[in-house]
Amino acid sequence: MGHASPTQARAYDLVPAPEAHAGRREAVESGLSGLIRAFCAPPLFGDPMQRTSRLFALCLSLILAAGCSADPGQRTDAGHKALNSGDFALAYEQFSAAVGAFAADDPRLLEARLGQCRAQAHIDPPGAKDAFLALASGSSLEYRDFNLITTDFKAAGAYTEAIEVLGAGMQAFPENTALIALRDHMGKAAEASGDSDSLDALKGLGYVGND
């Protein structure tokens, strides 16, 4: 895992997410209109087999139009928007669709996979932890990636996963002040709440506390 400057920012942090659902909604509405017109066309009533074949073709076209109206980049942008609004299930759906559609060498694939992990942290913390650590073992991540998903785990109340991922981040970036500050913040919170298990785990990461 590469060590990046604490001041380094990624391009997607600076780009607002567009309205990615508009094209998809229009495609569905257009397809539904065509489906209704085809079903009600008088010439088809006398031939059930022909009507069934036409309906099947139109249904297939509708499904394809709905699924392909947004490209992976739009899906990724929509995922960020959903994540920021707290719609974690939709964010996970959008990021997962983007991950499945991006080419292996696309520069935004890592962004989508990180977003997928962050969204999953709120709905399936153990799965998100495993996915993120697997991603970290094979990718060049930044300290901020560990910081963000640790914060996601913490917000979801998944302190065990938060501490494990924070520990991996501190191992990769041992002198990073942001991760150290996050560890100390979590340590103080564990002391205040009487969470001895989390406190012991954070002391294993170097937290000193009030001892």
Backbone as CSV, one residue per row, in Angstrom:
resi,resn,N_x,N_y,N_z,CA_x,CA_y,CA_z,C_x,C_y,C_z
1,MET,0.836,-1.190,0.000,0.000,0.000,0.000,0.872,1.241,0.000
2,GLY,0.615,2.171,-0.860,1.443,3.348,-0.993,1.151,4.361,0.060
3,HIS,2.123,5.207,0.372,1.978,6.258,1.347,1.771,7.558,0.609
4,ALA,0.650,8.186,0.850,0.324,9.413,0.143,0.402,10.593,1.083
5,SER,0.613,11.758,0.544,0.665,12.982,1.327,-0.676,13.237,1.979
6,PRO,-0.727,13.683,3.271,-1.995,13.971,3.931,-2.794,15.028,3.231
7,THR,-2.128,15.857,2.423,-2.838,16.931,1.735,-3.367,16.514,0.382
8,GLN,-3.060,15.296,-0.062,-3.473,14.845,-1.384,-4.971,14.592,-1.390
9,ALA,-5.668,15.104,-2.390,-7.118,14.908,-2.515,-7.409,14.243,-3.837
10,ARG,-8.477,13.491,-3.892,-8.854,12.834,-5.130,-9.832,13.705,-5.888
11,ALA,-9.820,13.516,-7.193,-10.644,14.368,-8.046,-12.114,14.242,-7.705
12,TYR,-12.575,13.037,-7.306,-14.001,12.877,-7.100,-14.500,13.602,-5.860
13,ASP,-13.598,14.039,-4.951,-14.022,14.832,-3.817,-14.435,16.227,-4.238
14,LEU,-14.015,16.670,-5.416,-14.247,18.031,-5.862,-15.374,18.128,-6.865
15,VAL,-15.943,16.993,-7.270,-16.958,16.993,-8.316,-18.300,16.630,-7.708
16,PRO,-19.318,17.519,-7.780,-20.626,17.179,-7.239,-21.291,16.092,-8.059
17,ALA,-22.075,15.226,-7.387,-22.755,14.127,-8.088,-23.929,14.666,-8.877
18,PRO,-24.076,14.280,-10.180,-25.199,14.735,-11.003,-26.452,13.964,-10.682
19,GLU,-27.575,14.349,-11.304,-28.835,13.626,-11.145,-28.795,12.400,-12.048
20,ALA,-28.303,11.292,-11.500,-28.051,10.114,-12.332,-29.307,9.313,-12.637
21,HIS,-30.390,9.568,-11.900,-31.575,8.750,-12.121,-32.463,9.276,-13.243
22,ALA,-32.267,10.504,-13.716,-33.192,11.110,-14.665,-33.301,10.310,-15.960
23,GLY,-32.137,9.960,-16.554,-32.160,9.216,-17.811,-32.794,7.853,-17.653
24,ARG,-32.529,7.218,-16.520,-33.097,5.901,-16.273,-34.621,5.976,-16.157
25,ARG,-35.129,7.008,-15.441,-36.570,7.164,-15.279,-37.248,7.426,-16.615
26,GLU,-36.627,8.273,-17.445,-37.202,8.572,-18.749,-37.256,7.324,-19.624
27,ALA,-36.221,6.500,-19.554,-36.207,5.267,-20.346,-37.319,4.327,-19.913
28,VAL,-37.534,4.218,-18.607,-38.593,3.339,-18.108,-39.955,3.844,-18.549
29,GLU,-40.192,5.167,-18.420,-41.481,5.735,-18.805,-41.741,5.552,-20.297
30,SER,-40.691,5.777,-21.098,-40.845,5.599,-22.542,-41.141,4.151,-22.894
31,GLY,-40.430,3.237,-22.228,-40.651,1.821,-22.492,-42.045,1.371,-22.086
32,LEU,-42.534,1.858,-20.949,-43.875,1.509,-20.506,-44.927,1.996,-21.485
33,SER,-44.739,3.214,-21.993,-45.689,3.751,-22.968,-45.740,2.872,-24.208
34,GLY,-44.560,2.464,-24.697,-44.513,1.591,-25.870,-45.147,0.240,-25.600
35,LEU,-44.926,-0.283,-24.390,-45.494,-1.575,-24.016,-47.022,-1.520,-24.033
36,ILE,-47.587,-0.453,-23.466,-49.045,-0.304,-23.425,-49.611,-0.162,-24.832
37,ARG,-48.965,0.664,-25.675,-49.452,0.852,-27.039,-49.438,-0.464,-27.810
38,ALA,-48.372,-1.240,-27.630,-48.266,-2.510,-28.350,-49.318,-3.505,-27.883
39,PHE,-49.570,-3.531,-26.599,-50.531,-4.481,-26.063,-51.954,-4.171,-26.533
40,CYS,-52.230,-2.864,-26.664,-53.594,-2.451,-27.022,-53.813,-2.320,-28.530
41,ALA,-52.801,-2.547,-29.323,-52.954,-2.388,-30.775,-53.952,-3.417,-31.301
42,PRO,-55.030,-2.998,-31.986,-56.081,-3.921,-32.430,-55.600,-5.103,-33.252
43,PRO,-54.627,-4.952,-34.155,-54.250,-6.107,-34.981,-53.728,-7.290,-34.183
44,LEU,-53.268,-7.054,-32.957,-52.661,-8.137,-32.197,-53.688,-8.979,-31.444
45,PHE,-54.906,-8.466,-31.277,-55.863,-9.186,-30.469,-56.239,-10.532,-31.079
46,GLY,-56.181,-10.621,-32.393,-56.586,-11.857,-33.041,-55.504,-12.906,-33.101
47,ASP,-54.308,-12.581,-32.613,-53.190,-13.520,-32.732,-52.448,-13.562,-31.396
48,PRO,-52.833,-14.414,-30.464,-52.219,-14.448,-29.133,-50.722,-14.716,-29.161
49,MET,-50.267,-15.598,-30.048,-48.842,-15.912,-30.092,-48.031,-14.702,-30.523
50,GLN,-48.551,-13.983,-31.521,-47.843,-12.788,-31.984,-47.810,-11.735,-30.882
51,ARG,-48.939,-11.596,-30.183,-48.985,-10.615,-29.110,-47.992,-10.973,-28.003
52,THR,-47.926,-12.259,-27.651,-46.991,-12.699,-26.609,-45.549,-12.434,-27.021
53,SER,-45.200,-12.719,-28.277,-43.839,-12.482,-28.753,-43.490,-11.005,-28.724
54,ARG,-44.471,-10.167,-29.144,-44.212,-8.721,-29.141,-44.011,-8.193,-27.721
55,LEU,-44.844,-8.681,-26.805,-44.718,-8.235,-25.415,-43.381,-8.666,-24.814
56,PHE,-42.960,-9.885,-25.121,-41.672,-10.355,-24.617,-40.540,-9.479,-25.116
57,ALA,-40.558,-9.136,-26.397,-39.510,-8.294,-26.967,-39.512,-6.911,-26.340
58,LEU,-40.701,-6.371,-26.122,-40.769,-5.037,-25.534,-40.331,-5.047,-24.076
59,CYS,-40.713,-6.093,-23.338,-40.269,-6.198,-21.944,-38.752,-6.283,-21.858
60,LEU,-38.138,-7.054,-22.730,-36.686,-7.170,-22.756,-36.047,-5.826,-23.061
61,SER,-36.609,-5.099,-24.026,-36.074,-3.779,-24.364,-36.189,-2.825,-23.189
62,LEU,-37.309,-2.915,-22.472,-37.513,-2.055,-21.317,-36.491,-2.334,-20.227
63,ILE,-36.251,-3.609,-19.967,-35.263,-3.972,-18.947,-33.879,-3.466,-19.330
64,LEU,-33.516,-3.652,-20.578,-32.200,-3.202,-21.029,-32.084,-1.687,-20.960
65,ALA,-33.145,-0.987,-21.339,-33.105,0.479,-21.293,-32.975,0.976,-19.874
66,ALA,-33.689,0.334,-18.951,-33.634,0.769,-17.556,-32.273,0.486,-16.952
67,GLY,-31.668,-0.660,-17.299,-30.404,-1.037,-16.682,-29.201,-0.367,-17.289
68,CYS,-29.300,0.076,-18.538,-28.115,0.584,-19.220,-28.131,2.094,-19.420
69,SER,-29.162,2.781,-18.890,-29.271,4.210,-19.147,-28.209,5.008,-18.415
70,ALA,-27.659,4.464,-17.332,-26.624,5.167,-16.577,-25.303,4.420,-16.726
71,ASP,-24.254,5.117,-17.131,-22.965,4.466,-17.269,-22.311,4.350,-15.893
72,PRO,-21.205,3.604,-15.772,-20.587,3.390,-14.465,-20.189,4.681,-13.755
73,GLY,-19.751,5.666,-14.527,-19.406,6.945,-13.911,-20.616,7.615,-13.286
74,GLN,-21.760,7.568,-13.978,-22.983,8.134,-13.432,-23.434,7.347,-12.212
75,ARG,-23.294,6.039,-12.278,-23.633,5.204,-11.121,-22.765,5.584,-9.913
76,THR,-21.481,5.793,-10.153,-20.578,6.152,-9.070,-20.953,7.500,-8.469
77,ASP,-21.255,8.467,-9.316,-21.671,9.777,-8.826,-22.967,9.677,-8.031
78,ALA,-23.910,8.868,-8.536,-25.168,8.672,-7.820,-24.930,7.977,-6.480
79,GLY,-23.954,7.072,-6.442,-23.603,6.405,-5.190,-23.097,7.384,-4.152
80,HIS,-22.248,8.318,-4.580,-21.745,9.332,-3.647,-22.891,10.187,-3.112
81,LYS,-23.803,10.550,-3.998,-24.929,11.391,-3.584,-25.790,10.651,-2.559
82,ALA,-26.075,9.387,-2.818,-26.883,8.602,-1.888,-26.154,8.397,-0.562
83,LEU,-24.851,8.161,-0.634,-24.061,7.973,0.580,-24.086,9.230,1.445
84,ASN,-23.922,10.382,0.811,-23.909,11.643,1.549,-25.275,11.980,2.141
85,SER,-26.351,11.462,1.516,-27.699,11.744,2.015,-28.163,10.716,3.048
86,GLY,-27.352,9.681,3.275,-27.710,8.670,4.265,-28.516,7.512,3.719
87,ASP,-28.700,7.434,2.405,-29.415,6.315,1.801,-28.388,5.235,1.449
88,PHE,-28.007,4.459,2.444,-26.891,3.547,2.293,-27.229,2.346,1.411
89,ALA,-28.469,1.897,1.445,-28.860,0.781,0.579,-28.782,1.184,-0.892
90,LEU,-29.289,2.377,-1.209,-29.206,2.853,-2.597,-27.756,3.096,-2.991
91,ALA,-26.966,3.657,-2.084,-25.550,3.894,-2.380,-24.844,2.580,-2.695
92,TYR,-25.113,1.564,-1.898,-24.485,0.257,-2.138,-24.909,-0.308,-3.487
93,GLU,-26.192,-0.157,-3.815,-26.691,-0.634,-5.106,-25.995,0.069,-6.268
94,GLN,-25.855,1.387,-6.172,-25.254,2.157,-7.268,-23.760,1.840,-7.398
95,PHE,-23.049,1.815,-6.292,-21.616,1.512,-6.348,-21.384,0.087,-6.856
96,SER,-22.219,-0.856,-6.419,-22.052,-2.243,-6.862,-22.274,-2.365,-8.366
97,ALA,-23.293,-1.659,-8.884,-23.533,-1.678,-10.326,-22.347,-1.083,-11.075
98,ALA,-21.767,-0.026,-10.531,-20.606,0.597,-11.171,-19.405,-0.343,-11.160
99,VAL,-19.174,-1.004,-10.034,-18.046,-1.943,-9.935,-18.183,-3.047,-10.974
100,GLY,-19.410,-3.521,-11.175,-19.625,-4.582,-12.142,-19.498,-4.134,-13.588
101,ALA,-19.585,-2.830,-13.829,-19.569,-2.328,-15.206,-18.243,-1.708,-15.628
102,PHE,-17.462,-1.224,-14.679,-16.178,-0.602,-15.025,-15.212,-1.648,-15.593
103,ALA,-14.400,-1.220,-16.533,-13.296,-2.059,-16.997,-12.253,-2.170,-15.885
104,ALA,-11.492,-3.265,-15.909,-10.532,-3.517,-14.837,-9.476,-2.424,-14.728
105,ASP,-9.183,-1.736,-15.831,-8.154,-0.705,-15.816,-8.739,0.705,-15.730
106,ASP,-10.028,0.814,-15.478,-10.631,2.148,-15.390,-10.175,2.826,-14.108
107,PRO,-9.721,4.079,-14.183,-9.213,4.758,-12.987,-10.271,4.999,-11.915
108,ARG,-11.558,4.931,-12.279,-12.609,5.169,-11.281,-13.106,3.876,-10.624
109,LEU,-12.574,2.733,-11.025,-13.002,1.482,-10.427,-12.691,1.453,-8.934
110,LEU,-11.498,1.887,-8.552,-11.127,1.897,-7.139,-12.058,2.813,-6.350
111,GLU,-12.383,3.945,-6.921,-13.315,4.873,-6.269,-14.658,4.199,-5.992
112,ALA,-15.170,3.473,-6.989,-16.454,2.788,-6.828,-16.361,1.678,-5.786
113,ARG,-15.261,0.961,-5.774,-15.105,-0.120,-4.798,-14.991,0.428,-3.378
114,LEU,-14.315,1.554,-3.226,-14.236,2.183,-1.905,-15.615,2.670,-1.452
115,GLY,-16.358,3.270,-2.375,-17.711,3.705,-2.045,-18.596,2.530,-1.671
116,GLN,-18.435,1.433,-2.370,-19.193,0.215,-2.075,-18.920,-0.248,-0.639
117,CYS,-17.647,-0.240,-0.252,-17.284,-0.634,1.113,-17.864,0.331,2.142
118,ARG,-17.803,1.619,1.853,-18.313,2.610,2.800,-19.817,2.460,2.995
119,ALA,-20.550,2.252,1.915,-21.997,2.065,2.033,-22.306,0.775,2.787
120,GLN,-21.576,-0.278,2.484,-21.800,-1.570,3.122,-21.508,-1.513,4.619
121,ALA,-20.610,-0.619,5.026,-20.277,-0.489,6.445,-21.507,-0.183,7.291
122,HIS,-22.505,0.456,6.701,-23.713,0.841,7.435,-24.787,-0.237,7.413
123,ILE,-24.675,-1.216,6.523,-25.722,-2.235,6.409,-25.197,-3.647,6.661
124,ASP,-23.910,-3.849,6.550,-23.294,-5.157,6.790,-21.846,-4.928,7.232
125,PRO,-21.641,-4.469,8.471,-20.281,-4.124,8.909,-19.256,-5.246,8.768
126,PRO,-19.544,-6.482,9.193,-18.519,-7.528,9.029,-18.136,-7.758,7.568
127,GLY,-19.137,-7.772,6.688,-18.845,-7.950,5.268,-18.052,-6.795,4.703
128,ALA,-18.387,-5.585,5.148,-17.664,-4.405,4.679,-16.220,-4.419,5.152
129,LYS,-16.007,-4.838,6.382,-14.633,-4.923,6.904,-13.798,-5.890,6.082
130,ASP,-14.340,-7.072,5.825,-13.606,-8.065,5.040,-13.327,-7.552,3.628
131,ALA,-14.339,-6.909,3.022,-14.171,-6.401,1.653,-13.124,-5.295,1.607
132,PHE,-13.162,-4.417,2.599,-12.204,-3.305,2.604,-10.779,-3.805,2.834
133,LEU,-10.594,-4.706,3.777,-9.245,-5.195,4.052,-8.698,-5.982,2.858
134,ALA,-9.566,-6.707,2.159,-9.128,-7.406,0.947,-8.730,-6.399,-0.118
135,LEU,-9.512,-5.322,-0.236,-9.180,-4.265,-1.198,-7.862,-3.595,-0.824
136,ALA,-7.674,-3.337,0.457,-6.448,-2.674,0.912,-5.211,-3.524,0.672
137,SER,-5.377,-4.839,0.748,-4.214,-5.714,0.575,-3.739,-5.756,-0.868
138,GLY,-4.625,-5.407,-1.807,-4.244,-5.488,-3.214,-4.258,-4.170,-3.951
139,SER,-4.444,-3.065,-3.222,-4.532,-1.751,-3.857,-3.657,-0.751,-3.111
140,SER,-3.374,0.338,-3.782,-2.598,1.414,-3.161,-3.581,2.447,-2.608
141,LEU,-3.931,2.296,-1.344,-4.891,3.190,-0.718,-4.188,4.338,-0.019
142,GLU,-4.949,5.363,0.318,-4.449,6.512,1.046,-4.908,6.432,2.493
143,TYR,-4.259,7.178,3.355,-4.644,7.174,4.772,-6.103,7.582,4.930
144,ARG,-6.548,8.505,4.069,-7.903,9.023,4.209,-8.960,7.957,3.923
145,ASP,-8.613,6.931,3.127,-9.546,5.846,2.870,-9.826,5.076,4.161
146,PHE,-8.780,4.841,4.938,-8.943,4.186,6.235,-9.704,5.091,7.202
147,ASN,-9.395,6.369,7.153,-10.058,7.331,8.031,-11.560,7.378,7.762
148,LEU,-11.927,7.463,6.486,-13.335,7.586,6.126,-14.140,6.353,6.519
149,ILE,-13.642,5.173,6.193,-14.449,3.990,6.484,-14.463,3.679,7.976
150,THR,-13.395,4.026,8.688,-13.428,3.885,10.148,-14.530,4.759,10.734
151,THR,-14.641,5.975,10.216,-15.700,6.882,10.658,-17.078,6.325,10.305
152,ASP,-17.200,5.685,9.137,-18.463,5.057,8.757,-18.834,3.941,9.734
153,PHE,-17.875,3.092,10.051,-18.133,2.009,11.003,-18.560,2.585,12.357
154,LYS,-17.862,3.621,12.786,-18.170,4.228,14.075,-19.578,4.797,14.089
155,ALA,-19.963,5.449,12.984,-21.311,6.020,12.880,-22.378,4.926,12.895
156,ALA,-22.026,3.750,12.392,-22.963,2.628,12.378,-22.963,1.851,13.686
157,GLY,-22.118,2.259,14.647,-22.028,1.555,15.920,-21.226,0.276,15.847
158,ALA,-20.470,0.097,14.774,-19.675,-1.124,14.567,-18.242,-0.860,15.036
159,TYR,-18.055,-0.820,16.355,-16.753,-0.409,16.899,-15.687,-1.476,16.703
160,THR,-16.066,-2.734,16.741,-15.075,-3.796,16.523,-14.462,-3.665,15.134
161,GLU,-15.318,-3.485,14.130,-14.828,-3.324,12.751,-14.062,-2.015,12.595
162,ALA,-14.543,-0.970,13.240,-13.865,0.325,13.148,-12.437,0.234,13.667
163,ILE,-12.268,-0.410,14.801,-10.932,-0.502,15.411,-10.014,-1.397,14.585
164,GLU,-10.564,-2.472,14.032,-9.718,-3.368,13.223,-9.221,-2.660,11.962
165,VAL,-10.112,-1.914,11.308,-9.708,-1.198,10.097,-8.767,-0.047,10.452
166,LEU,-9.033,0.637,11.556,-8.130,1.698,12.000,-6.739,1.136,12.269
167,GLY,-6.697,-0.035,12.882,-5.402,-0.662,13.150,-4.637,-0.965,11.871
168,ALA,-5.347,-1.436,10.852,-4.692,-1.698,9.565,-4.177,-0.398,8.959
169,GLY,-4.956,0.670,9.102,-4.518,1.964,8.585,-3.290,2.488,9.303
170,MET,-3.262,2.316,10.616,-2.109,2.792,11.388,-0.861,1.961,11.106
171,GLN,-1.074,0.710,10.764,0.076,-0.109,10.381,0.647,0.348,9.042
172,ALA,-0.251,0.746,8.133,0.201,1.210,6.820,0.759,2.624,6.877
173,PHE,0.226,3.456,7.770,0.627,4.865,7.888,0.891,5.178,9.364
174,PRO,1.956,4.637,9.936,2.168,4.701,11.397,2.359,6.105,11.957
175,GLU,2.783,7.047,11.163,3.032,8.398,11.666,1.936,9.378,11.263
176,ASN,0.862,8.892,10.686,-0.166,9.805,10.193,-0.935,10.418,11.356
177,THR,-0.934,11.731,11.420,-1.542,12.422,12.558,-3.065,12.323,12.558
178,ALA,-3.683,12.234,11.374,-5.141,12.135,11.324,-5.619,10.805,11.913
179,LEU,-4.923,9.721,11.601,-5.308,8.422,12.143,-5.019,8.351,13.644
180,ILE,-3.930,8.955,14.069,-3.621,8.993,15.503,-4.691,9.779,16.252
181,ALA,-5.106,10.910,15.674,-6.149,11.726,16.308,-7.466,10.959,16.371
182,LEU,-7.777,10.194,15.323,-9.005,9.405,15.321,-8.942,8.318,16.387
183,ARG,-7.801,7.677,16.520,-7.619,6.666,17.574,-7.852,7.277,18.953
184,ASP,-7.260,8.450,19.199,-7.395,9.085,20.512,-8.833,9.532,20.772
185,HIS,-9.486,10.019,19.731,-10.893,10.417,19.874,-11.756,9.209,20.241
186,MET,-11.529,8.094,19.565,-12.287,6.886,19.863,-11.954,6.359,21.250
187,GLY,-10.695,6.518,21.656,-10.302,6.080,22.991,-11.012,6.866,24.081
188,LYS,-11.088,8.161,23.908,-11.793,8.998,24.887,-13.278,8.645,24.940
189,ALA,-13.858,8.385,23.777,-15.268,7.999,23.735,-15.490,6.659,24.433
190,ALA,-14.551,5.719,24.256,-14.663,4.421,24.912,-14.541,4.568,26.424
191,GLU,-13.655,5.436,26.875,-13.525,5.697,28.311,-14.814,6.288,28.879
192,ALA,-15.361,7.258,28.163,-16.565,7.939,28.642,-17.763,6.999,28.711
193,SER,-17.836,6.040,27.784,-18.985,5.128,27.748,-18.766,3.864,28.562
194,GLY,-17.540,3.667,29.074,-17.245,2.466,29.827,-17.096,1.225,28.967
195,ASP,-16.767,1.408,27.697,-16.595,0.282,26.775,-15.175,-0.266,26.936
196,SER,-15.031,-1.186,27.863,-13.691,-1.684,28.193,-13.074,-2.498,27.064
197,ASP,-13.889,-3.231,26.321,-13.342,-4.033,25.222,-12.732,-3.138,24.141
198,SER,-13.479,-2.091,23.744,-12.955,-1.167,22.733,-11.735,-0.432,23.276
199,LEU,-11.786,-0.067,24.549,-10.661,0.654,25.145,-9.399,-0.198,25.137
200,ASP,-9.534,-1.462,25.484,-8.367,-2.353,25.471,-7.815,-2.496,24.050
201,ALA,-8.719,-2.606,23.070,-8.269,-2.744,21.686,-7.553,-1.484,21.221
202,LEU,-8.049,-0.323,21.602,-7.414,0.939,21.207,-6.088,1.144,21.936
203,LYS,-5.987,0.666,23.145,-4.689,0.723,23.846,-3.666,-0.156,23.117
204,GLY,-4.158,-1.214,22.498,-3.266,-2.043,21.689,-2.756,-1.309,20.471
205,LEU,-3.451,-0.236,20.068,-2.996,0.606,18.949,-2.179,1.801,19.425
206,GLY,-1.901,1.838,20.739,-1.056,2.899,21.264,-1.784,3.982,22.044
207,TYR,-3.090,3.816,22.241,-3.820,4.841,23.002,-3.396,4.774,24.462
208,VAL,-3.085,5.923,25.024,-2.623,6.004,26.400,-3.763,6.340,27.351
209,GLY,-4.555,7.325,26.984,-5.710,7.688,27.792,-5.327,8.330,29.108
210,ASN,-6.109,8.016,30.115,-5.927,8.643,31.428,-5.101,7.821,32.385
211,ASP,-4.475,6.740,31.860,-3.633,5.914,32.764,-2.409,6.679,33.252
